[in-house]
Amino acid sequence: QVQLVQSGPEVKKPGASVTVSCKASGYTFTSYGVSWVRQAPGQGLEWMGWISTYNGYTNYAQKLQGRVIMTTDTSTSTAYMELRSLRSDDTAVYYCARRDGDYGYNWFDPWGQGTLVTVSS
Amino acid sequence: SYELTQPPSVSVSPGQTARITCSGDALPKQKGFWYQQKPGQAPVLVMYKDSERPSGIPERFSGSSSGTTVTLTISGVQAEDEADYYCQSADSSDTYKVFGGGTKVTVL
């Protein structure tokens, strides 16, 4: 079955960087993009951006541009999200999701299990 | 930045109908998508392209669109439907995706 499995929880100090991985299985990795979404404690969902697994094209949310980098390793069907210059308000659960769609419309299905990133001094 | 507006909460008795709205200026041009999230779990897609139901989602879930509003309807609500529901769409140029603030559905 289609599955996305993410790396484990992280605790980082302010100013540091974190990388979250997302390993896909059950489908052809390069046929679908990967999106990243985060959710601060008790808050709603926030779209962070997406990466094309076919050609590496990326599109990031405006508020994260300059701090986020999304990459993929097609040999292992794994996507990565690096967030730099961490602040306390980056504390959140980070999700990857397969970017599905047709006729120009895109949605997220399925999602990884989530990775808690805690930023604390 | 573009925003989608949802009511914070909806309460409904078992067997009744819950309707969750999502409003946004670009919705006449863009499609709406809905996700269900239960506590401690990842979101699950329950509706795509306004009114298409993914396989495995019960028939009591339906979706519609009218002007600047998309609506998720749960007919014959069951206790297991208690969850947070998020709408998702894109800005008018389809450059950025956006989520609504979420609606907590409580089954009384």
gemmi code that builds the backbone of each chain (N, CA, C; Angstrom):
import gemmi

chains = {
    "A": [
        ("GLN", (0.843, -1.188, 0.000), (0.000, 0.000, 0.000), (0.884, 1.247, 0.000)),
        ("VAL", (0.311, 2.348, -0.479), (1.054, 3.606, -0.496), (1.322, 4.056, 0.939)),
        ("GLN", (2.574, 4.376, 1.216), (2.947, 4.733, 2.585), (4.089, 5.726, 2.578)),
        ("LEU", (4.020, 6.664, 3.508), (5.109, 7.609, 3.726), (5.540, 7.466, 5.181)),
        ("VAL", (6.819, 7.166, 5.414), (7.327, 6.975, 6.772), (8.386, 8.033, 7.061)),
        ("GLN", (8.147, 8.807, 8.099), (9.025, 9.930, 8.430), (10.022, 9.561, 9.519)),
        ("SER", (11.062, 10.373, 9.641), (12.083, 10.189, 10.660), (11.550, 10.593, 12.032)),
        ("GLY", (12.318, 10.301, 13.061), (11.872, 10.463, 14.425), (11.947, 11.889, 14.955)),
        ("PRO", (11.468, 12.081, 16.184), (11.417, 13.426, 16.763), (12.796, 14.043, 16.941)),
        ("GLU", (12.812, 15.375, 16.923), (14.056, 16.131, 17.038), (13.889, 17.230, 18.081)),
        ("VAL", (14.967, 17.500, 18.802), (15.021, 18.637, 19.706), (16.228, 19.476, 19.284)),
        ("LYS", (15.982, 20.746, 19.005), (17.041, 21.625, 18.507), (17.066, 22.932, 19.296)),
        ("LYS", (18.225, 23.558, 19.303), (18.361, 24.867, 19.936), (18.067, 25.959, 18.913)),
        ("PRO", (17.618, 27.111, 19.387), (17.383, 28.240, 18.473), (18.625, 28.542, 17.652)),
        ("GLY", (18.408, 28.802, 16.358), (19.509, 29.095, 15.465), (20.054, 27.890, 14.726)),
        ("ALA", (19.718, 26.702, 15.193), (20.195, 25.474, 14.560), (19.343, 25.136, 13.339)),
        ("SER", (19.713, 24.035, 12.685), (18.953, 23.526, 11.549), (18.445, 22.136, 11.867)),
        ("VAL", (17.390, 21.738, 11.169), (16.843, 20.394, 11.326), (16.507, 19.844, 9.941)),
        ("THR", (16.697, 18.544, 9.780), (16.318, 17.874, 8.537), (15.382, 16.719, 8.872)),
        ("VAL", (14.246, 16.707, 8.226), (13.257, 15.648, 8.397), (13.205, 14.839, 7.105)),
        ("SER", (13.208, 13.521, 7.219), (13.137, 12.668, 6.033), (11.763, 12.008, 5.917)),
        ("CYS", (11.449, 11.597, 4.693), (10.141, 11.030, 4.376), (10.351, 9.958, 3.315)),
        ("LYS", (10.278, 8.684, 3.710), (10.541, 7.593, 2.777), (9.231, 7.043, 2.229)),
        ("ALA", (9.116, 7.041, 0.908), (7.895, 6.607, 0.229), (8.000, 5.151, -0.213)),
        ("SER", (6.868, 4.470, -0.213), (6.814, 3.098, -0.715), (5.423, 2.817, -1.270)),
        ("GLY", (5.330, 1.805, -2.124), (4.035, 1.396, -2.647), (3.605, 2.089, -3.922)),
        ("TYR", (4.452, 2.962, -4.467), (4.123, 3.636, -5.727), (5.414, 4.112, -6.382)),
        ("THR", (5.312, 4.562, -7.617), (6.476, 5.081, -8.338), (6.791, 6.482, -7.829)),
        ("PHE", (7.888, 6.605, -7.121), (8.233, 7.850, -6.412), (8.248, 9.058, -7.332)),
        ("THR", (8.798, 8.899, -8.510), (8.978, 10.051, -9.403), (7.706, 10.442, -10.162)),
        ("SER", (6.604, 9.765, -9.907), (5.346, 10.107, -10.574), (4.502, 11.102, -9.782)),
        ("TYR", (4.892, 11.388, -8.563), (4.137, 12.312, -7.710), (5.106, 13.222, -6.963)),
        ("GLY", (4.709, 14.482, -6.786), (5.498, 15.387, -5.962), (5.293, 15.096, -4.480)),
        ("VAL", (6.086, 15.775, -3.665), (5.956, 15.667, -2.214), (5.769, 17.062, -1.639)),
        ("SER", (4.743, 17.198, -0.828), (4.470, 18.460, -0.140), (4.812, 18.321, 1.330)),
        ("TRP", (5.093, 19.462, 1.956), (5.369, 19.495, 3.396), (4.393, 20.463, 4.060)),
        ("VAL", (3.857, 20.037, 5.181), (2.865, 20.797, 5.946), (3.267, 20.713, 7.416)),
        ("ARG", (3.116, 21.809, 8.160), (3.433, 21.736, 9.574), (2.245, 22.182, 10.414)),
        ("GLN", (2.278, 21.776, 11.685), (1.179, 22.085, 12.597), (1.756, 22.386, 13.978)),
        ("ALA", (1.712, 23.657, 14.372), (2.167, 24.046, 15.699), (1.218, 23.466, 16.754)),
        ("PRO", (1.683, 23.301, 17.979), (0.850, 22.693, 19.023), (-0.490, 23.402, 19.172)),
        ("GLY", (-1.571, 22.651, 19.054), (-2.910, 23.197, 19.225), (-3.378, 24.115, 18.112)),
        ("GLN", (-2.615, 24.165, 17.022), (-2.943, 25.078, 15.930), (-3.357, 24.327, 14.667)),
        ("GLY", (-3.625, 25.064, 13.612), (-4.048, 24.484, 12.346), (-2.882, 24.083, 11.462)),
        ("LEU", (-3.232, 23.672, 10.250), (-2.246, 23.206, 9.290), (-1.675, 24.386, 8.497)),
        ("GLU", (-0.380, 24.321, 8.213), (0.294, 25.370, 7.447), (1.083, 24.726, 6.315)),
        ("TRP", (0.756, 25.090, 5.072), (1.480, 24.582, 3.912), (2.862, 25.214, 3.851)),
        ("MET", (3.893, 24.370, 3.674), (5.273, 24.872, 3.634), (5.839, 24.934, 2.220)),
        ("GLY", (5.353, 24.060, 1.348), (5.870, 24.036, -0.007), (5.845, 22.625, -0.563)),
        ("TRP", (6.398, 22.492, -1.780), (6.444, 21.164, -2.382), (7.644, 21.052, -3.316)),
        ("ILE", (7.975, 19.798, -3.631), (9.078, 19.518, -4.533), (8.633, 18.498, -5.563)),
        ("SER", (9.023, 18.743, -6.799), (8.799, 17.762, -7.848), (9.864, 16.677, -7.740)),
        ("THR", (9.438, 15.440, -7.603), (10.384, 14.330, -7.532), (10.899, 13.965, -8.926)),
        ("TYR", (10.282, 14.551, -9.941), (10.673, 14.267, -11.334), (11.879, 15.105, -11.757)),
        ("ASN", (11.819, 16.433, -11.441), (12.899, 17.320, -11.908), (13.484, 18.206, -10.822)),
        ("GLY", (13.016, 18.067, -9.570), (13.576, 18.825, -8.461), (13.030, 20.236, -8.306)),
        ("TYR", (12.063, 20.620, -9.125), (11.452, 21.941, -8.996), (10.867, 22.100, -7.605)),
        ("THR", (11.059, 23.279, -7.019), (10.500, 23.550, -5.693), (9.678, 24.833, -5.694)),
        ("ASN", (8.705, 24.883, -4.815), (7.895, 26.073, -4.599), (7.638, 26.168, -3.100)),
        ("TYR", (8.157, 27.252, -2.486), (8.074, 27.379, -1.032), (7.077, 28.459, -0.633)),
        ("ALA", (6.457, 28.305, 0.521), (5.608, 29.345, 1.084), (6.449, 30.601, 1.298)),
        ("GLN", (5.844, 31.740, 1.038), (6.581, 33.010, 1.099), (7.247, 33.234, 2.446)),
        ("LYS", (6.565, 32.900, 3.541), (7.109, 33.210, 4.859), (8.331, 32.348, 5.204)),
        ("LEU", (8.541, 31.245, 4.474), (9.663, 30.351, 4.765), (10.790, 30.466, 3.751)),
        ("GLN", (10.578, 31.232, 2.678), (11.618, 31.346, 1.656), (12.900, 31.890, 2.271)),
        ("GLY", (14.021, 31.241, 1.948), (15.314, 31.607, 2.501), (15.710, 30.760, 3.697)),
        ("ARG", (14.744, 30.065, 4.315), (15.056, 29.214, 5.470), (14.784, 27.734, 5.218)),
        ("VAL", (13.979, 27.408, 4.207), (13.607, 26.020, 3.962), (14.219, 25.525, 2.654)),
        ("ILE", (14.649, 24.276, 2.679), (15.172, 23.624, 1.476), (14.576, 22.233, 1.402)),
        ("MET", (13.955, 21.924, 0.279), (13.384, 20.588, 0.059), (14.183, 19.888, -1.029)),
        ("THR", (14.519, 18.644, -0.772), (15.293, 17.843, -1.718), (14.741, 16.428, -1.768)),
        ("THR", (15.204, 15.675, -2.747), (14.816, 14.268, -2.829), (16.022, 13.422, -3.217)),
        ("ASP", (15.947, 12.148, -2.876), (16.918, 11.138, -3.312), (16.100, 10.050, -4.005)),
        ("THR", (16.079, 10.082, -5.325), (15.220, 9.142, -6.051), (15.723, 7.705, -5.928)),
        ("SER", (17.010, 7.530, -5.632), (17.545, 6.168, -5.507), (16.978, 5.443, -4.292)),
        ("THR", (16.533, 6.210, -3.301), (15.963, 5.610, -2.093), (14.501, 6.016, -1.885)),
        ("SER", (13.928, 6.716, -2.843), (12.521, 7.182, -2.742), (12.282, 7.970, -1.459)),
        ("THR", (13.203, 8.861, -1.177), (13.126, 9.624, 0.070), (13.152, 11.121, -0.220)),
        ("ALA", (12.277, 11.841, 0.456), (12.248, 13.300, 0.388), (12.774, 13.859, 1.701)),
        ("TYR", (13.380, 15.038, 1.611), (13.960, 15.686, 2.784), (13.489, 17.130, 2.864)),
        ("MET", (13.299, 17.589, 4.095), (12.959, 18.988, 4.343), (13.926, 19.519, 5.394)),
        ("GLU", (14.730, 20.525, 5.007), (15.661, 21.156, 5.940), (15.143, 22.544, 6.275)),
        ("LEU", (15.068, 22.849, 7.549), (14.669, 24.178, 8.006), (15.817, 24.766, 8.819)),
        ("ARG", (16.255, 25.951, 8.426), (17.417, 26.582, 9.038), (17.017, 27.718, 9.963)),
        ("SER", (17.987, 28.189, 10.737), (17.781, 29.331, 11.648), (16.512, 29.142, 12.474)),
        ("LEU", (16.441, 28.013, 13.143), (15.227, 27.664, 13.882), (14.911, 28.667, 14.983)),
        ("ARG", (13.620, 28.911, 15.144), (13.107, 29.780, 16.210), (12.110, 28.975, 17.040)),
        ("SER", (11.736, 29.514, 18.169), (10.799, 28.784, 19.035), (9.455, 28.559, 18.345)),
        ("ASP", (9.054, 29.487, 17.497), (7.760, 29.317, 16.824), (7.821, 28.333, 15.655)),
        ("ASP", (8.963, 27.715, 15.433), (9.061, 26.606, 14.475), (8.726, 25.275, 15.141)),
        ("THR", (8.530, 25.286, 16.452), (8.112, 24.069, 17.145), (6.771, 23.613, 16.595)),
        ("ALA", (6.759, 22.392, 16.071), (5.564, 21.902, 15.376), (5.742, 20.439, 15.012)),
        ("VAL", (4.640, 19.824, 14.608), (4.703, 18.527, 13.938), (4.802, 18.799, 12.444)),
        ("TYR", (5.775, 18.202, 11.814), (6.016, 18.382, 10.395), (5.553, 17.121, 9.652)),
        ("TYR", (4.709, 17.326, 8.644), (4.175, 16.221, 7.848), (4.665, 16.318, 6.405)),
        ("CYS", (4.962, 15.169, 5.824), (5.098, 15.101, 4.375), (3.825, 14.456, 3.840)),
        ("ALA", (3.509, 14.732, 2.596), (2.324, 14.161, 1.962), (2.580, 14.031, 0.472)),
        ("ARG", (2.045, 12.983, -0.108), (2.160, 12.833, -1.557), (1.258, 13.864, -2.228)),
        ("ARG", (1.824, 14.528, -3.238), (1.083, 15.546, -3.973), (0.381, 14.882, -5.149)),
        ("ASP", (-0.901, 14.667, -5.005), (-1.689, 14.022, -6.050), (-2.446, 15.080, -6.821)),
        ("GLY", (-3.014, 14.708, -7.968), (-3.793, 15.690, -8.690), (-4.040, 15.365, -10.142)),
        ("ASP", (-4.904, 16.168, -10.745), (-5.148, 16.108, -12.177), (-5.777, 17.409, -12.644)),
        ("TYR", (-5.709, 17.643, -13.920), (-6.308, 18.828, -14.539), (-5.916, 20.122, -13.822)),
        ("GLY", (-4.694, 20.182, -13.320), (-4.190, 21.388, -12.689), (-4.538, 21.541, -11.221)),
        ("TYR", (-5.295, 20.603, -10.672), (-5.657, 20.675, -9.257), (-4.843, 19.660, -8.461)),
        ("ASN", (-4.390, 20.071, -7.285), (-3.539, 19.197, -6.485), (-4.040, 19.063, -5.054)),
        ("TRP", (-3.879, 17.875, -4.512), (-4.253, 17.630, -3.136), (-3.214, 16.730, -2.490)),
        ("PHE", (-3.370, 16.480, -1.187), (-2.359, 15.770, -0.407), (-2.918, 14.435, 0.087)),
        ("ASP", (-2.357, 13.348, -0.413), (-2.858, 12.023, -0.047), (-1.921, 10.929, -0.523)),
        ("PRO", (-1.407, 10.088, 0.382), (-1.610, 10.103, 1.831), (-0.582, 11.004, 2.521)),
        ("TRP", (-0.630, 10.996, 3.839), (0.295, 11.777, 4.663), (1.220, 10.838, 5.441)),
        ("GLY", (2.402, 11.348, 5.764), (3.269, 10.630, 6.676), (2.716, 10.731, 8.098)),
        ("GLN", (3.365, 10.042, 9.024), (2.851, 9.990, 10.401), (3.168, 11.246, 11.199)),
        ("GLY", (4.037, 12.089, 10.652), (4.401, 13.327, 11.339), (5.691, 13.188, 12.145)),
        ("THR", (6.432, 14.283, 12.229), (7.676, 14.349, 13.000), (7.633, 15.578, 13.892)),
        ("LEU", (7.722, 15.379, 15.194), (7.726, 16.510, 16.126), (9.114, 17.123, 16.183)),
        ("VAL", (9.175, 18.403, 15.889), (10.414, 19.171, 16.028), (10.200, 20.190, 17.137)),
        ("THR", (11.013, 20.103, 18.165), (10.933, 21.018, 19.296), (12.151, 21.916, 19.285)),
        ("VAL", (11.904, 23.227, 19.325), (12.993, 24.200, 19.360), (12.993, 24.850, 20.735)),
        ("SER", (14.058, 24.588, 21.482), (14.115, 25.093, 22.854), (15.563, 25.267, 23.290)),
        ("SER", (15.801, 26.334, 24.036), (17.152, 26.568, 24.550), (17.390, 25.761, 25.816)),
    ],
    "B": [
        ("SER", (-1.779, 37.962, 2.332), (-1.781, 36.587, 1.837), (-3.219, 36.060, 1.807)),
        ("TYR", (-3.414, 35.065, 0.951), (-4.749, 34.520, 0.751), (-5.194, 33.705, 1.954)),
        ("GLU", (-6.477, 33.812, 2.311), (-7.005, 33.096, 3.473), (-8.296, 32.369, 3.134)),
        ("LEU", (-8.500, 31.244, 3.816), (-9.758, 30.512, 3.769), (-10.389, 30.574, 5.158)),
        ("THR", (-11.692, 30.834, 5.214), (-12.367, 31.030, 6.496), (-13.337, 29.888, 6.781)),
        ("GLN", (-13.151, 29.259, 7.943), (-14.035, 28.194, 8.409), (-14.595, 28.576, 9.778)),
        ("PRO", (-15.783, 28.067, 10.142), (-16.260, 28.273, 11.514), (-15.392, 27.449, 12.452)),
        ("PRO", (-15.104, 27.966, 13.652), (-14.238, 27.229, 14.585), (-14.832, 25.906, 15.055)),
        ("SER", (-16.149, 25.864, 15.170), (-16.763, 24.660, 15.711), (-18.170, 24.443, 15.157)),
        ("VAL", (-18.534, 23.167, 15.114), (-19.884, 22.737, 14.736), (-20.270, 21.600, 15.675)),
        ("SER", (-21.458, 21.689, 16.236), (-21.939, 20.627, 17.119), (-23.169, 19.984, 16.494)),
        ("VAL", (-23.259, 18.666, 16.603), (-24.363, 17.954, 15.971), (-24.679, 16.694, 16.768)),
        ("SER", (-25.945, 16.330, 16.814), (-26.353, 15.098, 17.490), (-26.169, 13.915, 16.563)),
        ("PRO", (-25.938, 12.740, 17.118), (-25.780, 11.547, 16.278), (-26.986, 11.353, 15.360)),
        ("GLY", (-26.702, 11.015, 14.104), (-27.760, 10.797, 13.135), (-28.211, 12.047, 12.404)),
        ("GLN", (-27.819, 13.206, 12.905), (-28.173, 14.449, 12.240), (-27.132, 14.800, 11.172)),
        ("THR", (-27.312, 15.966, 10.546), (-26.432, 16.401, 9.458), (-25.540, 17.547, 9.910)),
        ("ALA", (-24.245, 17.412, 9.636), (-23.286, 18.481, 9.921), (-22.843, 19.108, 8.603)),
        ("ARG", (-22.852, 20.414, 8.572), (-22.367, 21.144, 7.393), (-21.245, 22.075, 7.816)),
        ("ILE", (-20.118, 21.973, 7.135), (-18.938, 22.782, 7.426), (-18.634, 23.616, 6.194)),
        ("THR", (-18.599, 24.940, 6.379), (-18.352, 25.819, 5.246), (-16.920, 26.319, 5.238)),
        ("CYS", (-16.483, 26.722, 4.056), (-15.136, 27.249, 3.848), (-15.254, 28.328, 2.787)),
        ("SER", (-14.870, 29.548, 3.136), (-15.028, 30.673, 2.218), (-13.689, 31.252, 1.808)),
        ("GLY", (-13.598, 31.609, 0.532), (-12.372, 32.222, 0.022), (-12.619, 32.864, -1.325)),
        ("ASP", (-11.976, 33.997, -1.573), (-12.241, 34.758, -2.794), (-11.866, 33.995, -4.063)),
        ("ALA", (-10.919, 33.107, -3.999), (-10.452, 32.394, -5.192), (-11.218, 31.103, -5.455)),
        ("LEU", (-12.151, 30.762, -4.575), (-12.838, 29.471, -4.725), (-13.664, 29.341, -6.001)),
        ("PRO", (-14.172, 30.443, -6.578), (-14.858, 30.250, -7.867), (-13.919, 29.725, -8.957)),
        ("LYS", (-12.623, 29.954, -8.790), (-11.645, 29.538, -9.791), (-10.911, 28.261, -9.381)),
        ("GLN", (-10.706, 28.097, -8.081), (-9.968, 26.950, -7.577), (-10.918, 25.927, -6.950)),
        ("LYS", (-10.459, 24.693, -6.849), (-11.237, 23.635, -6.217), (-10.949, 23.594, -4.724)),
        ("GLY", (-11.880, 22.980, -3.984), (-11.714, 22.797, -2.552), (-11.456, 21.342, -2.209)),
        ("PHE", (-10.688, 21.135, -1.148), (-10.333, 19.807, -0.678), (-10.528, 19.789, 0.836)),
        ("TRP", (-10.869, 18.621, 1.390), (-11.161, 18.511, 2.815), (-10.371, 17.370, 3.447)),
        ("TYR", (-9.881, 17.641, 4.666), (-9.117, 16.656, 5.417), (-9.718, 16.506, 6.809)),
        ("GLN", (-9.754, 15.279, 7.289), (-10.208, 14.969, 8.637), (-8.983, 14.652, 9.486)),
        ("GLN", (-8.915, 15.243, 10.667), (-7.797, 14.946, 11.556), (-8.321, 14.623, 12.955)),
        ("LYS", (-8.036, 13.426, 13.413), (-8.381, 13.017, 14.770), (-7.177, 13.246, 15.674)),
        ("PRO", (-7.405, 13.410, 16.976), (-6.310, 13.744, 17.906), (-5.136, 12.785, 17.804)),
        ("GLY", (-3.946, 13.352, 17.672), (-2.729, 12.555, 17.624), (-2.486, 11.830, 16.318)),
        ("GLN", (-3.312, 12.099, 15.320), (-3.170, 11.408, 14.035), (-2.882, 12.392, 12.905)),
        ("ALA", (-2.361, 11.862, 11.806), (-2.151, 12.673, 10.621), (-3.488, 12.931, 9.921)),
        ("PRO", (-3.586, 14.021, 9.181), (-4.812, 14.286, 8.417), (-5.066, 13.204, 7.374)),
        ("VAL", (-6.352, 13.039, 7.043), (-6.795, 12.090, 6.027), (-7.688, 12.821, 5.048)),
        ("LEU", (-7.446, 12.641, 3.751), (-8.268, 13.257, 2.715), (-9.661, 12.633, 2.721)),
        ("VAL", (-10.708, 13.466, 2.814), (-12.075, 12.937, 2.781), (-12.875, 13.463, 1.586)),
        ("MET", (-12.372, 14.505, 0.906), (-13.072, 15.037, -0.262), (-12.064, 15.760, -1.135)),
        ("TYR", (-12.146, 15.578, -2.461), (-11.249, 16.298, -3.349), (-12.014, 16.875, -4.533)),
        ("LYS", (-11.464, 17.907, -5.106), (-12.107, 18.623, -6.213), (-13.570, 18.901, -5.897)),
        ("ASP", (-13.804, 19.536, -4.793), (-15.109, 19.992, -4.291), (-16.029, 18.849, -3.835)),
        ("SER", (-16.204, 17.832, -4.682), (-17.281, 16.885, -4.403), (-16.942, 15.437, -4.722)),
        ("GLU", (-15.672, 15.130, -4.925), (-15.287, 13.750, -5.214), (-14.780, 13.074, -3.953)),
        ("ARG", (-15.292, 11.895, -3.707), (-14.985, 11.171, -2.484), (-13.947, 10.103, -2.755)),
        ("PRO", (-12.819, 10.117, -2.004), (-11.793, 9.073, -2.214), (-12.344, 7.692, -1.845)),
        ("SER", (-11.741, 6.669, -2.397), (-12.150, 5.321, -2.035), (-11.910, 5.088, -0.554)),
        ("GLY", (-12.849, 4.404, 0.079), (-12.723, 4.112, 1.501), (-13.395, 5.126, 2.404)),
        ("ILE", (-13.789, 6.270, 1.858), (-14.495, 7.285, 2.653), (-16.001, 6.988, 2.584)),
        ("PRO", (-16.674, 6.941, 3.717), (-18.101, 6.583, 3.740), (-18.957, 7.522, 2.897)),
        ("GLU", (-20.041, 6.988, 2.366), (-20.930, 7.757, 1.513), (-21.618, 8.896, 2.246)),
        ("ARG", (-21.635, 8.875, 3.574), (-22.283, 9.964, 4.310), (-21.511, 11.283, 4.179)),
        ("PHE", (-20.278, 11.227, 3.677), (-19.502, 12.433, 3.412), (-19.782, 12.893, 1.970)),
        ("SER", (-20.151, 14.162, 1.826), (-20.353, 14.727, 0.501), (-19.850, 16.156, 0.483)),
        ("GLY", (-19.604, 16.672, -0.728), (-19.100, 18.023, -0.851), (-19.808, 18.788, -1.937)),
        ("SER", (-19.808, 20.115, -1.826), (-20.437, 20.967, -2.824), (-19.711, 22.293, -2.876)),
        ("SER", (-20.011, 23.039, -3.932), (-19.386, 24.343, -4.125), (-20.392, 25.317, -4.694)),
        ("SER", (-20.353, 26.551, -4.215), (-21.220, 27.600, -4.741), (-20.529, 28.934, -4.538)),
        ("GLY", (-20.178, 29.574, -5.638), (-19.511, 30.860, -5.550), (-18.216, 30.798, -4.763)),
        ("THR", (-18.126, 31.622, -3.721), (-16.897, 31.710, -2.939), (-16.891, 30.756, -1.739)),
        ("THR", (-17.791, 29.792, -1.729), (-17.902, 28.871, -0.591), (-17.948, 27.406, -1.043)),
        ("VAL", (-17.157, 26.602, -0.351), (-17.272, 25.153, -0.513), (-17.785, 24.587, 0.807)),
        ("THR", (-18.524, 23.497, 0.726), (-19.164, 22.928, 1.918), (-18.931, 21.424, 1.994)),
        ("LEU", (-18.567, 20.970, 3.173), (-18.472, 19.537, 3.450), (-19.688, 19.168, 4.294)),
        ("THR", (-20.434, 18.176, 3.836), (-21.626, 17.729, 4.545), (-21.433, 16.302, 5.037)),
        ("ILE", (-21.760, 16.079, 6.295), (-21.729, 14.732, 6.867), (-23.163, 14.386, 7.247)),
        ("SER", (-23.758, 13.462, 6.509), (-25.140, 13.075, 6.747), (-25.193, 11.854, 7.667)),
        ("GLY", (-26.110, 11.870, 8.628), (-26.176, 10.748, 9.557), (-24.896, 10.626, 10.368)),
        ("VAL", (-24.519, 11.725, 11.021), (-23.248, 11.784, 11.749), (-23.139, 10.654, 12.765)),
        ("GLN", (-21.946, 10.077, 12.825), (-21.654, 9.040, 13.803), (-20.590, 9.535, 14.775)),
        ("ALA", (-20.512, 8.895, 15.920), (-19.556, 9.313, 16.944), (-18.131, 9.337, 16.403)),
        ("GLU", (-17.806, 8.425, 15.509), (-16.449, 8.349, 14.956), (-16.112, 9.516, 14.039)),
        ("ASP", (-17.099, 10.337, 13.699), (-16.846, 11.495, 12.833), (-16.355, 12.699, 13.631)),
        ("GLU", (-16.351, 12.591, 14.949), (-15.846, 13.689, 15.777), (-14.365, 13.879, 15.493)),
        ("ALA", (-14.000, 15.073, 15.027), (-12.633, 15.343, 14.578), (-12.526, 16.810, 14.178)),
        ("ASP", (-11.308, 17.219, 13.840), (-11.080, 18.522, 13.215), (-11.105, 18.329, 11.707)),
        ("TYR", (-11.736, 19.272, 11.020), (-11.828, 19.215, 9.563), (-11.211, 20.489, 8.976)),
        ("TYR", (-10.325, 20.306, 7.993), (-9.639, 21.427, 7.370), (-9.965, 21.469, 5.874)),
        ("CYS", (-10.341, 22.645, 5.385), (-10.445, 22.802, 3.943), (-9.079, 23.274, 3.420)),
        ("GLN", (-8.844, 23.041, 2.157), (-7.586, 23.412, 1.506), (-7.884, 23.826, 0.073)),
        ("SER", (-7.189, 24.836, -0.374), (-7.317, 25.249, -1.764), (-6.025, 25.959, -2.169)),
        ("ALA", (-6.129, 26.819, -3.185), (-4.957, 27.536, -3.675), (-5.343, 28.978, -3.976)),
        ("ASP", (-4.331, 29.840, -4.065), (-4.629, 31.217, -4.458), (-5.042, 31.243, -5.925)),
        ("SER", (-5.464, 32.392, -6.422), (-6.045, 32.475, -7.759), (-5.069, 32.079, -8.850)),
        ("SER", (-3.776, 32.266, -8.608), (-2.772, 31.886, -9.604), (-2.261, 30.469, -9.401)),
        ("ASP", (-2.784, 29.772, -8.405), (-2.355, 28.415, -8.062), (-0.869, 28.340, -7.718)),
        ("THR", (-0.321, 29.439, -7.202), (1.082, 29.457, -6.814), (1.272, 28.872, -5.420)),
        ("TYR", (0.376, 29.243, -4.523), (0.508, 28.822, -3.132), (-0.748, 28.084, -2.674)),
        ("LYS", (-0.528, 27.001, -1.930), (-1.642, 26.292, -1.322), (-1.951, 26.911, 0.039)),
        ("VAL", (-3.179, 26.744, 0.485), (-3.570, 27.336, 1.758), (-4.603, 26.439, 2.430)),
        ("PHE", (-4.563, 26.418, 3.757), (-5.542, 25.692, 4.564), (-6.438, 26.676, 5.307)),
        ("GLY", (-7.681, 26.287, 5.510), (-8.533, 27.026, 6.419), (-8.079, 26.782, 7.851)),
        ("GLY", (-8.653, 27.540, 8.780), (-8.233, 27.447, 10.167), (-8.691, 26.189, 10.892)),
        ("GLY", (-9.587, 25.433, 10.260), (-10.057, 24.187, 10.859), (-11.371, 24.358, 11.603)),
        ("THR", (-12.196, 23.318, 11.569), (-13.478, 23.291, 12.267), (-13.538, 22.039, 13.136)),
        ("LYS", (-13.777, 22.234, 14.413), (-13.911, 21.090, 15.311), (-15.358, 20.626, 15.303)),
        ("VAL", (-15.578, 19.401, 14.857), (-16.919, 18.818, 14.862), (-17.091, 17.994, 16.128)),
        ("THR", (-18.083, 18.395, 16.918), (-18.392, 17.685, 18.165), (-19.707, 16.944, 18.004)),
        ("VAL", (-19.695, 15.656, 18.315), (-20.918, 14.850, 18.265), (-21.469, 14.780, 19.684)),
        ("LEU", (-22.638, 15.358, 19.873), (-23.205, 15.526, 21.207), (-23.647, 14.194, 21.818)),
    ],
}
model = gemmi.Model(1)
for chain_id, residues in chains.items():
    chain = gemmi.Chain(chain_id)
    for i, (resn, *xyz) in enumerate(residues, 1):
        res = gemmi.Residue()
        res.name, res.seqid = resn, gemmi.SeqId(i, " ")
        for name, pos in zip(("N", "CA", "C"), xyz):
            atom = gemmi.Atom()
            atom.name, atom.element = name, gemmi.Element(name[0])
            atom.pos, atom.b_iso = gemmi.Position(*pos), 0.0
            res.add_atom(atom)
        chain.add_residue(res)
    model.add_chain(chain)
structure = gemmi.Structure()
structure.add_model(model)
structure.setup_entities()
